[in-house]
Amino acid sequence: MNDLVNTERLGKAAEAEMAVVSKVMLIDLENCPKQLQNLPEDINIYSRVVICHAHANAKIPLNWITLLAEAITAGRLKIQQMEKGGKNAADFGICFLAGALMQELAADTHFVIVSDDKDLDHAVHLLQAHQRSAERIGLAEQADSGAQAQLSEALPKTEASMIATYSEYLRTNVKARPAKAATLQNSIKSRFRISQQMTEKLYKSMVSHGLFCVVNHQIRYSESRIRILAQV
């Protein structure tokens, strides 16, 4: 019963996000295997996550299985293994799937290709040539500067400042971090002395910017995002 409810929740969340702005992430697992460590956060942030690989043998924690199964069922996660391996097999898969999603999704969909392979810039340029918003994220420095700019531009100055302040608090108080959503919201409310409505808004904004996500009713923090957003 709980699995059904969770699946319906993911489906409704996907529909709601599609109604606003869709964000798609396509991961070149052969080239950026470490991106898999952020998969729960990516599923929470992006409307669709597509993983393409040819030979990679990835390992995931057992407590992710339910989350990933729900995301696949809801159509938010696709894992594409190329039938025939080869040097650029995953690259061709990403190009094909990006084109298919371009036809399927709304014109304002934003595409993010995660790969250090600069050849995939050709896919980005083709998406842009068809009036689609697209970028390739490769090196950690590029991702860091992009996340900082995105937060600063997307939020009012006060809200961005509070997120940066709380990120710094999380960075310097690792052992005191709240473990559950309710505790985390209480911590945010008490730290900034704000209303419940503002607390919930700030909490959702932190989730959307990847500061943390909820996995099996527990808060899972993103160390990289905490470090990045604390510098905004």
N, C-alpha and C positions, 0 to 999 in steps of 0.2 A: 504493500500500500504506500509506504513512504517513498519507494523508488518511483512509483507512478506519479505521486505528487511532485517529486523533485524534477522528473522529466517534463511534466506539464509546466512547472515553473520556469525551467530553462527555455522551453518553447515559447512561452509568453514573453520572457525577457528578450528573446531573439526578435520576436515580432515588434516589440516596443522599440528596440534599438534600431531596427530597420526603418521604422516610421520616422526616426530622427535623422541620423547619419550613420551609414554602415561603415565599418572599418574591417578590413580583411588583412590577415597576416599570412604570408606564404613563407614557410621555413625550408631552407636548403639544409637538410639534416646532415648531408655528407660534408658540408662545408662549415656549418655552425652547430655542432652537436650539443654544445653547452646551452643553447637556447632552450633545449628541452627542460632544463632545470626550472624555467619560468613558466612552464605550460599551464598550471592552474591559474596563474595571474593573467596569462595571455587569453585564456578562454573567458575569463571574467571581463576583460577589457574589450576584446574584439568580437564582432558579430560572427565572423568565421575565422577559423584557424585551419590552415592546410599544411600538412607535413609531407614533404616529398623526399624519398630516399631510394637508393638502389642497393647498397651493401651494408648500410649502418645497422649495427646490432645494439639498439638502445635499451637501457635498463631504467625502469621506473619504480618508485616506492609502491608497495602493495596497497597502501591507503589511498592511492590515486585511482584505483581501478573503477570504483563506483562513479566517481566524478567524470572520468573519461568516457565511460560507457554511456552515461546520461548525455554528455555533450555530443557524442556520435549519434545517438538516437534522436536528439533534438536537431541534428543537422548543423551543429556549430563547430564540429571537429571532423576533419577528414584526413585519414592517413593513407597516402598513395605510395605503394611500392612499385617501382618500375620492373616490369617482367624481365627485361633484358638489361643486364648491367652494362656499364660503359663509362668512359671518362666524364661525359656530360649528360648522362641519363637523367639525373635529377633536375638539371637545368632545363632540359627540354620539357620535362613534366611540369615544372613551375610555369614556364611560358604558356603551355597549352591550357593549364588550369586557370591561369590569370585571364586568358582570353575568354574562356568559358564563363568565368564569374563576371567579367565585364559585360557580357551579353545578358546575364541573368539578373544582376543587381542594379540598383538605382544609379542614375548618372552621377550623383554626388558621393558615391562610395569612394573611400580612401584606401589605397592599396599600399601595403608595406611588405617588401620582400627582404627577408633576413638572410643575408649571405655576404661573405667577404669576397665573393667572385664578382669582379667588376664587369664581366661579360653580361651579367644580368641587368646591367644598366640599359642594355638594348631593350629589354622587356619593359623597363620603367619608361623609357622614351616613347615606345609604341603606345603604352597606355596614355601617356600625356598627349600624344598626337591625336588620340581619340577623345580628347577633352575629359580625361579621368585624372584625378589627383593620385599621384604615386610617388614612392621614394624607395630607395634601397638603404637598409641599415646594415652596416658592416662592422667596422672597428668600434670598440667600446667608447672611444672618445667621441665618435660621431653620434652614437646613441645618447651619451650623456648631454652633449650640447643641445641636441634636439629635444630631449625631455625637459630641460631647464627652460628653453624658449617656449615650448608648448604650454607649460604651466604658467609662465609669466604673462603670455598673451591671452590665454583662455579664461583666466579668472580675474575678478576685481582685485585691486592691489591688497586690500585688507585680507581677503580670503586666501590669496596666494601667500601672504605673509604668515598667516596662522598655520597653513600647511607646512611652510618652511620651518617655523618655530617648533611645531610638533614633531616634524621629522628629525630635527636636531635633538629633541628630547628622547625620541626612540633610539637614536644613534648612540647617545651617551648613557642610556639607562637600559641596557639590554636585559638584565635580570629582572627589571621591574615592569616589563612590557605586559599589558593586559592580554589574557589568553582567549577571552570570549568577547563577542560583539557587544553585549550589554555593558560589560566592564569597560571596554574601550570607549564606548560612547559616554559613559559616566566620567571617565578620565578626561576626555576632550571638553566636556561641559564644565567640569570643575576647574580645569587649567585656564580656560579663557573666560569663565563666568558669563556664559552666553545662554540664550533660551534653548528649550528642547528642539524647537523648529530649526534654529540655526545649527544646533549640534548635529541633527540628522542630515542637514544639507552639507555640512562640512565633512561628515562621515562618508556620505555618498561620493563627494568630490574626491576624497582620498582614495576610495576604492577605484573610481574611474581613472585615476592617474597612477594606479598600480602600486600604491604604497603598501597595500596588503590585500589579501582575499580571504574568504572563509572556505575552509575545506573540512568536511565532516564536523561542522559546528565549532571548529577551532580557527582562530586567527592565524594565518600564515603570512609572515612579513617578508617583504622583498628587501634584502640587504642592499642591493644595487640601487633600487629606487629611493630608499631612505637616504643613502649617501648623496645621490644626485639632487633630490628635492630639498635636502637640508642646506644646499649651497645656493638656492634661488634667491 
